[in-house]
């Protein structure tokens, strides 16, 4: 009887933990979609032009280069991932309040730097937190990650009518409220019984990774394809607004861009063969779909058209990121794969984010949205042709994998 009681208490603790983690993921991803989808409209509302908005938002990827190692180091030293994430959430909340109350350019730039220092590593550290509580179980992690996707999609479409009715300034209250609830959800998590999962030092092995010409060419074409994606993420809400679309339409566009993403990831993981030739062929095809997407965006004439074109985001971004992650594992030998994945993520979110924010703002401000998306089409087309050439090169048998020890870069289908 006592054993049954102990077992029942243990099961209740597990259920409570997973309930808190579900809400934590939901709230964190929901908070971030408020920032990525509506903050541009707030900046425009307070008087910034497209060039100034792009320049301000390009700070984030630059700050993340220093912020990610900083918070990762403190996570490893403290061995208390929950406290570290709570500190990051508290900093994000505090500096967001400062941003929304800033009345000079100097204040808002300083506040944004501090905000990004706490916010940009939040997804990575949150994933580490969830993995630590699930003991690295991929299936449990996937089910919890789905709650993040739901938070992103539901918050995006629900916030639109609220912002439309109450005005853009209400964004600060929504943002603060969801962050506070995310922090509260962490308070219900039990203390970890073992040290948090940590990754090996990602800076080791950079020399070998950077000496791999195939991987570097893959990264180069990836930057060309990902810059337009950053431009669209940053300026699509302003594009809808300039067309006369409502905040509700912005929310619909973001909702449609994310609602199918989980299905794309599932299909890729279930059916895609894990060899370099096949993955390069799919990457070339996804890049062609990016070309189609930017062509449609350049030809759009109504906000509703722009919103429905965002459905392609799940296929293009979801497909590219999944295939790119798998290719990184194949191009880079196993001992230095953490370094390879860090460089791949940095090229997509860091380098492309900085270039996309500044370049997109300049194009939008001086040449207009149509010219901006036509330039996006041009960059994606170069990337598609590049990946097509790489596919032909590998298919012809000219590719020789870079190895470390007895590890070869190319794997067979599992």
N, C-alpha and C positions, 0 to 999 in steps of 0.2 A: 504493500500500500504506500509506504514511504517512497519506494522507488518510482511508482507511478506518479506521485505528487511532484517529485523532483523532475521527472521527464516532462510532465505537463507544464511546469514552470519554465523549463528550458525551451519548450516549443513556443510558449507565449513570448519569451524574450526574443526568439528568432523572428516571430511574426511582427513584433513591435519594431525590431531593428529594420526589417524590410519595409514596413510601412513608413517609417521615418525616412529611409533612403529614397523611396519612391517620391515622396513629397519634396524631399531635398532636390532631387534631379529635376522634377517638374518646375519648381520655383526658380532654381538657378538658370535653367535654360529659358524659362519664361521671362525672367528679368533681362537676360542678355538680348532677347529679340526686341524688347522695348527700346534698348539702346541702339541696336544695329538698324532698326527699321524706322524709328520715329525721331531719333535725336537730330538727324539732318534737318528735319522740318522745324524743330525748335531753333536750331542755329539760324536757319533762314528767317524765321519769325522775329528773331532779335536783331536782324539787319545784316547778317553775313552773306556775301555772294558765293557763287559756286567755287571759285578759286580759293577763297578763304576757308570754306568748309572742307574742301579736299586736302588742303595743307594741314588743317588742324587734325583731321582724322588720320592722316598719314603718320602722325606721331606714334600711334599705338604700336604698329609693327616694329618701329625702331626701339621703343622702350622695352618691348617684349624680349629683345635680344639679351638685355641685362636682367630683366625681371625673372625670367624662367629659371636661370641658374641660381639666382639669389634665393628664391623660395624653395627650390629643390634642395639646396644645401641646408637650409634651416629645417626642412622636413627630415632629412637624414640625421641631423644633429639632435633634434628634439625627440625623434621617434614618437611624436604625438601629432599625427596628421590632422586630427579633428581640431585641435587648438590652432594649428597653422591656417587651416581653411577658415576658421572663425575669424582670425585676425585679418585675412584677406577680404572676407565679406565685410567686416567692420570698416576697413580702410576704403573699400569700394563705396560703401554707403556714405561715409564721412565726406569723401572727396566729391561724390556726386552731388551732395547738398551744396558744396562750395561752388561747383560748376554752375548749377542752376541759379545761384545767387551772385555770380560774378558780373561785374558791370564795366570791366576794362579788359582789353585784349591781353595785357600782361597777366591779370588774375586768372583768366580762363585758360591760358596756355600752361601756367604753373599747375593749376588744378587738374588739367587733363593729363599732364605728365604723371602726377601723383596717382590719379585715378587709374591710368593704364598700368602703372607699376603694380597695383593690387589686382586689377581685373584681367589682364591678358593671360596670366598663368592659371586662371581660376578653373578652366575646363580640365587642364592636365592634372592639377592637384585634386580636383573633384573626382576624376576617374581613378586616381590613386587611392583616394578615400574609399570609394565604392569597392574597388578590387580588394582592399585590405579587409573590409567587413565581409566580403563574399569569399575570402580566402583564394582569390584568383580564379573562381569558377566562371568559365566563359559564358555558360548558359544563363546563370543567374545575373551576371553582369549585363548580358544582352537584354534580358527582360527589364532590368532597371534602367538601362540606357533608353529603352523605348519610352519610358515615362518622361525622359528629357525631351524626346522628339514631340511627344504629346504636349508638353508644356510650351515648347516653342510654337507649335502650330496653333493651339487653342488660344494662347495669350495674344498672338499676332492678330487673329481675326476678332477676338473679343475687345482688344484695346482700341481698335479703329473707331467704332461708334462712340466710345467714351471720349477719346481725344477730339473727335469731330464735334461732339455736343458741348464739352466743357472747355475746349481750347487746348492748344499745345502746352501751356504751363502746367496742366494737370499731370503731365508726364512725370514731373519730379515726385509727386505724391505716389503715383503708381509704382515707380521705380523703388522708392524708399520702402513702401509697404511690402512689396514682394521680397526685397532683400532682408527685411526684418523677419518675415515669416520663414525664409530659408535658414536664417540663423537660429530661429526658434526650433526648427525641425532637427537641427544638429544637437540641440540641448537634450533631446529625448534618446539619443543614441547611447548605448552602453559603452563603457571603456573597452578598448581593444585588449584582448587577452594576449596578443603577440605583437611584436613590432610591425609597424606599417610596411607594406611592400615598397621597396625602393628599387630604382633602376641603377645599373652600373653607370659609372661616370661616362656620359655621352661624348665627352671631348677626346677620350682615348680612341685611337684608330682613325682620326681624321686624316692623317697623312696617307694611309693606305686608301681610304675612300676617295680623297681628292686626286689620287694618282690613277684612278680608274677612268679612262677616257669615255667608255660607254656610258657609265653612270653620269658623268658630267654633261655629256650631250643630251641625255635623257632629262636632266635637270634644266638645262638651257631651254629646250623646247617646252618644258613644263611651265617655266616662267612666262614664256610668250603666250601660252594658253590661259594661264591663271590671272595675268594682269587684267584682261577684259572682265573676268568674273568679279574681281575686286571692284573694278569701276562700276559694274552693274549693281553690286550689293550696296555701294556707297550712294549712287546717284539715281537709282531706279525710283525711290520714293519722291525725289525732287522732280523727276521726269513726269510722273503721274500728277504731281501737284501743279506743274507748269501747264499741263494739258487741261487743267480744270477739274481733275479728279479729287475725290474726297479722301479724308483720312481712313474711312471705311474701305475704300478701294485699295489703299496701300496695305491695310491689314489683309484683305482678300488675296492680294498678290503674294504677300509673304506666306500666307497659309497654303496657297496652291504650290508654292516653290518647295515646301517641305513635307507635304502630306504623303507623298509617294516614296520618300527617301528610304524609309525602312524596308519597303518592298524591293527596291533596287539593290540594297545591300544584301538582302536575303537571297535574291536570285543570283547575284554575282558569286556569293559564297557557296551556293548550292551547285551551280552549273558551269562556272568558268574554269577552264583548264589552266593549271599552274605551270605554264612554260613560257619562256621569253617571247618566242615567235608569236604565239597566240595572243598573249597580253599586249604586245606592241601593235598587233593588228586591231585589237579592240580599242586601244588608246587612240590610234589614228581615226577610227570610226567615231569615237566620242568627240574628238576634236572637230571632225566634220559637222557633227550635230551642234557644237558650239558655233561654228560658222553660220549654220542655218539659224540658230537662235539670235545671233547679233544682226543678221540680215532682216529677220522679222521685226526686231526691235527698232531698227533704223527706218523701217517702212510703216510702223504703227502710226495710227492717226487718232485713236481714242484710248482713254485710260483702261477700258475693259479689255481691249486687245493686249495691252501691256500686261495686265494681270494674268490673262490666260496663257500668254507666252511663258510665264514663269513656271508652268508645269514642267517645262523642259529642264529646269534646274535640277530636279531630282535625278534625271537620267544623266545629264552632263556632269554636274559637280559630283553627284554620288558615284557615278561610274568612273570618272577620272580619279577621284581620291582613292577608291577601293583598288582599282587596277594599278595606280601609281604606287600604293603601299606594297602590293604584292610584287611588283617589278623591282622595287628597292630591295626586297628580301632576296630576289634572285640575282640581281646585279652585284650585290655586296656580299662578301664572304661572311659566314655566320659569326665569327668572333667580333666583327665590327658593325653588326647590323644596327645596333642602337645609334651609332654615329650616323649611319646612312639614313635612318628614319628621321633623325633630328634635322639633317640637312634637307631632306625632302619636305618636311613640314615647314622649315624655315624659308625655303624657296617659295612655297605656296602662300604662306601667311605673312612672312616677314618681308622679303625682297619685293614680292609682287604687291603686297599691301602698301609699302612705301611709294613705289613707282605708280601704282594705280590711283592712289589718292591724289597725288600731285598732278599727274598727267591727265587724269579724268577731269579734275577740277578746271585745269587750263582749257582743255578741249570744250567742255560744256559751257564755260563762261564766255570764251571768245569765239567759238565756231558753232556752238549749238549742239543739242542732243543727237541729231541725226548724224552729223559729222563724227561725233564721239563714238557712236555705235558702228559707223562704217570703219573707223580706225580699229575698233575691237575686232571686227570681221577680218581685217587685214592681218592682225597679229595671230588670230586663231588659225587662219589659213596657212600661214608660215609654219605654225606648230603642227598642223595636220600633215602638211607635205613632209616635214622633217620626220615625224613618226612613221609616215609611210615609207620613207627612204630607209629608216632604221629597220623596219619590218622586212623589206626586200633584202637588206644586207644580212640580217640574221637568217632569213629563209634560204639564202644562197649558200649557207654553210661557212661564211667568212668570219663569223663571230667566234672568238675564243674567250671563254670565261676567265675572269681574274680570280685567283684562288689564294687562300691563306692556309698553309698546311695542307691537309688532305681535303679541305672543304672546297667544293666547286660551287660556282654561283648559280648554276641552273639546276632546278629540281624537276623531278618527274611529277606527273599528275598523281595526287594522293589517292 
